[in-house]
Amino acid sequence: MYRIGRDTYARSHTPRSISCDGVGIGAAMSNRGHITSGGKVYGARSDREKKYVDVVSLTSADGLVTPQAVIWDDGRRFAIDKVTDRRQAHSLKVGGTGMRYTILVGGRQTHLWYDDYRGSWFVEARPKT
């Protein structure tokens, strides 16, 4: 026997689908089990927000994408000194998933994501105060 909320189930029973506002829990869960909706993360504390940015990148003949510069929405351009890592990963601070690039900009390490679903780039930015 085990319990989920007020309900008690025999060991042989496996819940097939739990829904959250009409969305299957598998689709709504990410970020270590926090519920996400529309880029907002519920249940996680973060001092960051998801910010979509323009990126200048090179694509090699074998399909390897290497970002060269990040262009902020106000037109500022930040050259990427070096890409130190690339892997499929989740953004635990702002939600979302994609190819995560660990980059050096001005000697400081940060992360840049390529969201395959939207076909766009985003960063974990500090919100404007």
mmCIF file of the C-alpha atoms, coordinates in Angstrom:
data_MODEL
# 
_entry.id   MODEL 
# 
loop_
_atom_site.group_PDB 
_atom_site.id 
_atom_site.type_symbol 
_atom_site.label_atom_id 
_atom_site.label_alt_id 
_atom_site.label_comp_id 
_atom_site.label_asym_id 
_atom_site.label_entity_id 
_atom_site.label_seq_id 
_atom_site.pdbx_PDB_ins_code 
_atom_site.Cartn_x 
_atom_site.Cartn_y 
_atom_site.Cartn_z 
_atom_site.occupancy 
_atom_site.B_iso_or_equiv 
_atom_site.pdbx_formal_charge 
_atom_site.auth_seq_id 
_atom_site.auth_comp_id 
_atom_site.auth_asym_id 
_atom_site.auth_atom_id 
_atom_site.pdbx_PDB_model_num 
ATOM 1   C CA . MET A 1 1   ? 0.000  0.000  0.000   1.00 0.00 ? 1   MET A CA 1 
ATOM 2   C CA . TYR A 1 2   ? 1.100  3.546  -0.658  1.00 0.00 ? 2   TYR A CA 1 
ATOM 3   C CA . ARG A 1 3   ? -0.514 6.967  -0.509  1.00 0.00 ? 3   ARG A CA 1 
ATOM 4   C CA . ILE A 1 4   ? -0.793 9.855  -2.948  1.00 0.00 ? 4   ILE A CA 1 
ATOM 5   C CA . GLY A 1 5   ? -2.524 12.714 -1.184  1.00 0.00 ? 5   GLY A CA 1 
ATOM 6   C CA . ARG A 1 6   ? -5.659 11.304 0.466   1.00 0.00 ? 6   ARG A CA 1 
ATOM 7   C CA . ASP A 1 7   ? -5.839 8.253  -1.811  1.00 0.00 ? 7   ASP A CA 1 
ATOM 8   C CA . THR A 1 8   ? -4.435 4.860  -0.845  1.00 0.00 ? 8   THR A CA 1 
ATOM 9   C CA . TYR A 1 9   ? -3.370 2.402  -3.538  1.00 0.00 ? 9   TYR A CA 1 
ATOM 10  C CA . ALA A 1 10  ? -2.324 -1.249 -3.602  1.00 0.00 ? 10  ALA A CA 1 
ATOM 11  C CA . ARG A 1 11  ? 1.224  -1.873 -4.848  1.00 0.00 ? 11  ARG A CA 1 
ATOM 12  C CA . SER A 1 12  ? -0.132 -3.296 -8.111  1.00 0.00 ? 12  SER A CA 1 
ATOM 13  C CA . HIS A 1 13  ? -1.850 -0.001 -8.991  1.00 0.00 ? 13  HIS A CA 1 
ATOM 14  C CA . THR A 1 14  ? 0.187  2.444  -11.019 1.00 0.00 ? 14  THR A CA 1 
ATOM 15  C CA . PRO A 1 15  ? -1.343 5.846  -11.756 1.00 0.00 ? 15  PRO A CA 1 
ATOM 16  C CA . ARG A 1 16  ? -1.273 6.295  -15.537 1.00 0.00 ? 16  ARG A CA 1 
ATOM 17  C CA . SER A 1 17  ? -1.636 10.044 -15.775 1.00 0.00 ? 17  SER A CA 1 
ATOM 18  C CA . ILE A 1 18  ? -1.741 12.873 -13.306 1.00 0.00 ? 18  ILE A CA 1 
ATOM 19  C CA . SER A 1 19  ? -2.800 16.184 -14.744 1.00 0.00 ? 19  SER A CA 1 
ATOM 20  C CA . CYS A 1 20  ? -1.993 19.749 -13.801 1.00 0.00 ? 20  CYS A CA 1 
ATOM 21  C CA . ASP A 1 21  ? -4.288 22.366 -15.336 1.00 0.00 ? 21  ASP A CA 1 
ATOM 22  C CA . GLY A 1 22  ? -5.090 20.026 -18.217 1.00 0.00 ? 22  GLY A CA 1 
ATOM 23  C CA . VAL A 1 23  ? -1.425 19.294 -19.002 1.00 0.00 ? 23  VAL A CA 1 
ATOM 24  C CA . GLY A 1 24  ? 0.061  15.865 -18.351 1.00 0.00 ? 24  GLY A CA 1 
ATOM 25  C CA . ILE A 1 25  ? 2.458  15.997 -15.425 1.00 0.00 ? 25  ILE A CA 1 
ATOM 26  C CA . GLY A 1 26  ? 5.302  14.721 -17.590 1.00 0.00 ? 26  GLY A CA 1 
ATOM 27  C CA . ALA A 1 27  ? 4.938  17.734 -19.876 1.00 0.00 ? 27  ALA A CA 1 
ATOM 28  C CA . ALA A 1 28  ? 4.563  20.186 -17.010 1.00 0.00 ? 28  ALA A CA 1 
ATOM 29  C CA . MET A 1 29  ? 7.394  18.917 -14.793 1.00 0.00 ? 29  MET A CA 1 
ATOM 30  C CA . SER A 1 30  ? 10.993 19.998 -15.133 1.00 0.00 ? 30  SER A CA 1 
ATOM 31  C CA . ASN A 1 31  ? 13.616 21.822 -13.065 1.00 0.00 ? 31  ASN A CA 1 
ATOM 32  C CA . ARG A 1 32  ? 13.952 19.161 -10.358 1.00 0.00 ? 32  ARG A CA 1 
ATOM 33  C CA . GLY A 1 33  ? 10.214 18.613 -10.166 1.00 0.00 ? 33  GLY A CA 1 
ATOM 34  C CA . HIS A 1 34  ? 9.049  22.210 -10.216 1.00 0.00 ? 34  HIS A CA 1 
ATOM 35  C CA . ILE A 1 35  ? 5.945  22.994 -12.244 1.00 0.00 ? 35  ILE A CA 1 
ATOM 36  C CA . THR A 1 36  ? 6.614  25.194 -15.260 1.00 0.00 ? 36  THR A CA 1 
ATOM 37  C CA . SER A 1 37  ? 4.198  27.126 -17.399 1.00 0.00 ? 37  SER A CA 1 
ATOM 38  C CA . GLY A 1 38  ? 4.992  29.576 -20.158 1.00 0.00 ? 38  GLY A CA 1 
ATOM 39  C CA . GLY A 1 39  ? 8.615  30.050 -19.103 1.00 0.00 ? 39  GLY A CA 1 
ATOM 40  C CA . LYS A 1 40  ? 7.704  30.726 -15.462 1.00 0.00 ? 40  LYS A CA 1 
ATOM 41  C CA . VAL A 1 41  ? 9.013  28.364 -12.811 1.00 0.00 ? 41  VAL A CA 1 
ATOM 42  C CA . TYR A 1 42  ? 6.760  27.685 -9.857  1.00 0.00 ? 42  TYR A CA 1 
ATOM 43  C CA . GLY A 1 43  ? 8.283  26.346 -6.663  1.00 0.00 ? 43  GLY A CA 1 
ATOM 44  C CA . ALA A 1 44  ? 11.843 27.432 -7.471  1.00 0.00 ? 44  ALA A CA 1 
ATOM 45  C CA . ARG A 1 45  ? 13.482 30.612 -6.271  1.00 0.00 ? 45  ARG A CA 1 
ATOM 46  C CA . SER A 1 46  ? 15.596 32.387 -8.795  1.00 0.00 ? 46  SER A CA 1 
ATOM 47  C CA . ASP A 1 47  ? 17.059 35.823 -9.235  1.00 0.00 ? 47  ASP A CA 1 
ATOM 48  C CA . ARG A 1 48  ? 17.063 35.279 -13.011 1.00 0.00 ? 48  ARG A CA 1 
ATOM 49  C CA . GLU A 1 49  ? 14.614 35.459 -15.881 1.00 0.00 ? 49  GLU A CA 1 
ATOM 50  C CA . LYS A 1 50  ? 14.605 33.831 -19.300 1.00 0.00 ? 50  LYS A CA 1 
ATOM 51  C CA . LYS A 1 51  ? 15.721 36.361 -21.908 1.00 0.00 ? 51  LYS A CA 1 
ATOM 52  C CA . TYR A 1 52  ? 15.679 35.535 -25.602 1.00 0.00 ? 52  TYR A CA 1 
ATOM 53  C CA . VAL A 1 53  ? 18.653 37.021 -27.451 1.00 0.00 ? 53  VAL A CA 1 
ATOM 54  C CA . ASP A 1 54  ? 20.079 37.189 -30.967 1.00 0.00 ? 54  ASP A CA 1 
ATOM 55  C CA . VAL A 1 55  ? 23.243 35.167 -31.535 1.00 0.00 ? 55  VAL A CA 1 
ATOM 56  C CA . VAL A 1 56  ? 25.808 35.263 -34.325 1.00 0.00 ? 56  VAL A CA 1 
ATOM 57  C CA . SER A 1 57  ? 27.006 31.700 -34.892 1.00 0.00 ? 57  SER A CA 1 
ATOM 58  C CA . LEU A 1 58  ? 29.038 29.566 -37.277 1.00 0.00 ? 58  LEU A CA 1 
ATOM 59  C CA . THR A 1 59  ? 27.808 26.197 -38.513 1.00 0.00 ? 59  THR A CA 1 
ATOM 60  C CA . SER A 1 60  ? 30.416 23.750 -39.774 1.00 0.00 ? 60  SER A CA 1 
ATOM 61  C CA . ALA A 1 61  ? 29.902 21.364 -42.680 1.00 0.00 ? 61  ALA A CA 1 
ATOM 62  C CA . ASP A 1 62  ? 29.132 18.531 -40.229 1.00 0.00 ? 62  ASP A CA 1 
ATOM 63  C CA . GLY A 1 63  ? 26.420 20.611 -38.475 1.00 0.00 ? 63  GLY A CA 1 
ATOM 64  C CA . LEU A 1 64  ? 28.365 21.710 -35.380 1.00 0.00 ? 64  LEU A CA 1 
ATOM 65  C CA . VAL A 1 65  ? 27.057 25.141 -34.252 1.00 0.00 ? 65  VAL A CA 1 
ATOM 66  C CA . THR A 1 66  ? 29.519 27.500 -32.545 1.00 0.00 ? 66  THR A CA 1 
ATOM 67  C CA . PRO A 1 67  ? 28.144 30.795 -31.174 1.00 0.00 ? 67  PRO A CA 1 
ATOM 68  C CA . GLN A 1 68  ? 30.396 33.799 -31.839 1.00 0.00 ? 68  GLN A CA 1 
ATOM 69  C CA . ALA A 1 69  ? 28.535 36.757 -30.268 1.00 0.00 ? 69  ALA A CA 1 
ATOM 70  C CA . VAL A 1 70  ? 25.420 37.537 -28.219 1.00 0.00 ? 70  VAL A CA 1 
ATOM 71  C CA . ILE A 1 71  ? 23.354 40.585 -29.219 1.00 0.00 ? 71  ILE A CA 1 
ATOM 72  C CA . TRP A 1 72  ? 21.164 42.067 -26.475 1.00 0.00 ? 72  TRP A CA 1 
ATOM 73  C CA . ASP A 1 73  ? 17.745 43.575 -27.283 1.00 0.00 ? 73  ASP A CA 1 
ATOM 74  C CA . ASP A 1 74  ? 19.143 47.113 -26.869 1.00 0.00 ? 74  ASP A CA 1 
ATOM 75  C CA . GLY A 1 75  ? 21.783 46.433 -29.547 1.00 0.00 ? 75  GLY A CA 1 
ATOM 76  C CA . ARG A 1 76  ? 24.780 45.775 -27.293 1.00 0.00 ? 76  ARG A CA 1 
ATOM 77  C CA . ARG A 1 77  ? 27.013 43.065 -28.740 1.00 0.00 ? 77  ARG A CA 1 
ATOM 78  C CA . PHE A 1 78  ? 29.112 40.743 -26.570 1.00 0.00 ? 78  PHE A CA 1 
ATOM 79  C CA . ALA A 1 79  ? 31.836 38.724 -28.288 1.00 0.00 ? 79  ALA A CA 1 
ATOM 80  C CA . ILE A 1 80  ? 32.187 35.147 -27.065 1.00 0.00 ? 80  ILE A CA 1 
ATOM 81  C CA . ASP A 1 81  ? 35.824 34.504 -26.167 1.00 0.00 ? 81  ASP A CA 1 
ATOM 82  C CA . LYS A 1 82  ? 35.544 30.721 -25.993 1.00 0.00 ? 82  LYS A CA 1 
ATOM 83  C CA . VAL A 1 83  ? 33.008 27.879 -25.935 1.00 0.00 ? 83  VAL A CA 1 
ATOM 84  C CA . THR A 1 84  ? 34.187 25.519 -23.185 1.00 0.00 ? 84  THR A CA 1 
ATOM 85  C CA . ASP A 1 85  ? 31.337 22.983 -23.245 1.00 0.00 ? 85  ASP A CA 1 
ATOM 86  C CA . ARG A 1 86  ? 28.183 22.054 -25.146 1.00 0.00 ? 86  ARG A CA 1 
ATOM 87  C CA . ARG A 1 87  ? 25.595 19.533 -24.028 1.00 0.00 ? 87  ARG A CA 1 
ATOM 88  C CA . GLN A 1 88  ? 21.871 18.859 -23.881 1.00 0.00 ? 88  GLN A CA 1 
ATOM 89  C CA . ALA A 1 89  ? 20.662 20.289 -20.536 1.00 0.00 ? 89  ALA A CA 1 
ATOM 90  C CA . HIS A 1 90  ? 17.863 21.935 -18.562 1.00 0.00 ? 90  HIS A CA 1 
ATOM 91  C CA . SER A 1 91  ? 17.932 25.499 -17.305 1.00 0.00 ? 91  SER A CA 1 
ATOM 92  C CA . LEU A 1 92  ? 17.296 25.004 -13.595 1.00 0.00 ? 92  LEU A CA 1 
ATOM 93  C CA . LYS A 1 93  ? 16.970 28.717 -12.844 1.00 0.00 ? 93  LYS A CA 1 
ATOM 94  C CA . VAL A 1 94  ? 14.459 29.860 -15.472 1.00 0.00 ? 94  VAL A CA 1 
ATOM 95  C CA . GLY A 1 95  ? 13.036 26.677 -16.957 1.00 0.00 ? 95  GLY A CA 1 
ATOM 96  C CA . GLY A 1 96  ? 13.464 25.318 -20.426 1.00 0.00 ? 96  GLY A CA 1 
ATOM 97  C CA . THR A 1 97  ? 15.718 22.828 -22.097 1.00 0.00 ? 97  THR A CA 1 
ATOM 98  C CA . GLY A 1 98  ? 17.977 22.666 -25.102 1.00 0.00 ? 98  GLY A CA 1 
ATOM 99  C CA . MET A 1 99  ? 21.596 22.642 -26.113 1.00 0.00 ? 99  MET A CA 1 
ATOM 100 C CA . ARG A 1 100 ? 23.518 24.442 -23.358 1.00 0.00 ? 100 ARG A CA 1 
ATOM 101 C CA . TYR A 1 101 ? 26.735 26.185 -24.310 1.00 0.00 ? 101 TYR A CA 1 
ATOM 102 C CA . THR A 1 102 ? 29.140 27.113 -21.506 1.00 0.00 ? 102 THR A CA 1 
ATOM 103 C CA . ILE A 1 103 ? 30.870 30.233 -22.784 1.00 0.00 ? 103 ILE A CA 1 
ATOM 104 C CA . LEU A 1 104 ? 33.403 32.849 -21.730 1.00 0.00 ? 104 LEU A CA 1 
ATOM 105 C CA . VAL A 1 105 ? 32.400 36.478 -22.309 1.00 0.00 ? 105 VAL A CA 1 
ATOM 106 C CA . GLY A 1 106 ? 34.865 39.104 -21.145 1.00 0.00 ? 106 GLY A CA 1 
ATOM 107 C CA . GLY A 1 107 ? 36.693 36.448 -19.138 1.00 0.00 ? 107 GLY A CA 1 
ATOM 108 C CA . ARG A 1 108 ? 33.534 35.448 -17.200 1.00 0.00 ? 108 ARG A CA 1 
ATOM 109 C CA . GLN A 1 109 ? 31.831 32.078 -17.541 1.00 0.00 ? 109 GLN A CA 1 
ATOM 110 C CA . THR A 1 110 ? 28.109 31.966 -18.339 1.00 0.00 ? 110 THR A CA 1 
ATOM 111 C CA . HIS A 1 111 ? 25.595 29.753 -20.141 1.00 0.00 ? 111 HIS A CA 1 
ATOM 112 C CA . LEU A 1 112 ? 23.755 30.183 -23.415 1.00 0.00 ? 112 LEU A CA 1 
ATOM 113 C CA . TRP A 1 113 ? 20.944 27.856 -24.532 1.00 0.00 ? 113 TRP A CA 1 
ATOM 114 C CA . TYR A 1 114 ? 19.629 26.993 -27.966 1.00 0.00 ? 114 TYR A CA 1 
ATOM 115 C CA . ASP A 1 115 ? 15.960 26.032 -27.624 1.00 0.00 ? 115 ASP A CA 1 
ATOM 116 C CA . ASP A 1 116 ? 15.332 23.426 -30.355 1.00 0.00 ? 116 ASP A CA 1 
ATOM 117 C CA . TYR A 1 117 ? 11.562 23.686 -29.929 1.00 0.00 ? 117 TYR A CA 1 
ATOM 118 C CA . ARG A 1 118 ? 11.401 27.455 -30.576 1.00 0.00 ? 118 ARG A CA 1 
ATOM 119 C CA . GLY A 1 119 ? 14.516 27.644 -32.721 1.00 0.00 ? 119 GLY A CA 1 
ATOM 120 C CA . SER A 1 120 ? 15.866 30.533 -30.648 1.00 0.00 ? 120 SER A CA 1 
ATOM 121 C CA . TRP A 1 121 ? 18.601 31.356 -28.141 1.00 0.00 ? 121 TRP A CA 1 
ATOM 122 C CA . PHE A 1 122 ? 18.140 32.364 -24.490 1.00 0.00 ? 122 PHE A CA 1 
ATOM 123 C CA . VAL A 1 123 ? 20.155 33.256 -21.398 1.00 0.00 ? 123 VAL A CA 1 
ATOM 124 C CA . GLU A 1 124 ? 19.464 33.393 -17.653 1.00 0.00 ? 124 GLU A CA 1 
ATOM 125 C CA . ALA A 1 125 ? 19.465 37.175 -17.225 1.00 0.00 ? 125 ALA A CA 1 
ATOM 126 C CA . ARG A 1 126 ? 19.168 39.306 -14.132 1.00 0.00 ? 126 ARG A CA 1 
ATOM 127 C CA . PRO A 1 127 ? 15.800 41.090 -14.223 1.00 0.00 ? 127 PRO A CA 1 
ATOM 128 C CA . LYS A 1 128 ? 15.788 44.875 -14.595 1.00 0.00 ? 128 LYS A CA 1 
ATOM 129 C CA . THR A 1 129 ? 15.062 46.597 -11.304 1.00 0.00 ? 129 THR A CA 1 
# 
